[in-house]
Amino acid sequence: MDQTKLKEIADAVVAANQGGDMEGLLRTHYHPDCVSVESLSMEGGPGREATGVQAIVAKGEWWFENHDIHEISVEGPFLHGDSQFAVIFGMDVTMKANGERMQMREVGLYTVEREKIVKEEFFY
């Protein structure tokens, strides 16, 4: 894939995470069998790995149902070769279950094949 198309997809991920259309992003740029992998399992969460757009949607719904979001920042994208890019996320959240507020930073690494995101991996 050429760098122009990769950058277009990467920019769409950044825009959606800055308050844009997440549903549209998933529908347009994610492969139906995309895999999402977290570094760790969150207590009470859906597990480390989600396969398929519906499972990724469910994972996101779980996250927002269980956390109060104070701020999310997005840096990037940072392109790598013809098929990958990374985005840095900063989050200030409070876990609803225990009231613990935490600041987090993570890197999302996205792999693109045939102009669709096939894998996203998160590193804390």
QUILIN-V112488 format. One record per pair of residues at least 12 apart in sequence whose ideal C-beta (glycine too) atoms are under 7 Angstrom apart, sorted by the first residue. I is the first residue (numbers start at 1). J is the second residue. D is the distance in whole Angstrom. If there is no record, write none. Layout:
I&J&D ; I&J&D
This chain:
1&82&5 ; 1&83&6 ; 1&112&6 ; 1&115&6 ; 3&79&6 ; 3&82&7 ; 5&115&6 ; 6&79&6 ; 6&82&7 ; 6&85&6 ; 6&112&6 ; 7&79&6 ; 9&29&5 ; 9&112&6 ; 9&117&7 ; 10&77&3 ; 10&79&6 ; 10&85&4 ; 11&77&7 ; 12&25&6 ; 12&29&6 ; 13&25&7 ; 13&77&7 ; 13&87&6 ; 13&110&6 ; 14&74&5 ; 14&76&6 ; 14&77&6 ; 14&87&6 ; 17&72&7 ; 17&74&5 ; 17&89&7 ; 18&74&5 ; 26&53&5 ; 26&56&7 ; 26&57&7 ; 29&116&6 ; 29&117&6 ; 30&53&5 ; 30&116&6 ; 30&117&5 ; 31&116&4 ; 31&117&6 ; 31&118&5 ; 32&52&6 ; 32&53&6 ; 33&51&7 ; 33&52&6 ; 34&52&7 ; 34&53&6 ; 34&56&6 ; 34&117&6 ; 34&118&6 ; 34&119&7 ; 35&49&6 ; 35&51&5 ; 35&119&5 ; 36&50&4 ; 36&56&5 ; 36&59&6 ; 36&120&5 ; 37&49&5 ; 37&121&5 ; 38&122&5 ; 39&122&6 ; 39&123&6 ; 39&124&5 ; 45&62&6 ; 46&58&6 ; 46&59&5 ; 46&62&5 ; 66&95&7 ; 66&96&5 ; 66&97&7 ; 67&93&4 ; 67&94&7 ; 67&95&6 ; 67&96&6 ; 68&93&6 ; 68&94&4 ; 68&96&6 ; 69&93&6 ; 70&92&4 ; 70&93&6 ; 70&94&7 ; 71&92&4 ; 72&89&7 ; 72&91&5 ; 73&90&4 ; 74&87&6 ; 74&89&6 ; 75&87&7 ; 75&88&4 ; 76&88&6 ; 83&111&6 ; 83&112&5 ; 83&113&6 ; 84&109&6 ; 84&110&6 ; 84&111&5 ; 85&110&5 ; 86&107&5 ; 86&108&7 ; 86&109&5 ; 87&108&5 ; 88&105&7 ; 88&107&6 ; 89&105&7 ; 89&106&5 ; 89&108&6 ; 90&105&5 ; 91&104&5 ; 104&124&7 ; 106&122&5 ; 106&123&6 ; 106&124&5 ; 107&123&5 ; 108&120&6 ; 108&122&5 ; 109&121&5 ; 109&123&7
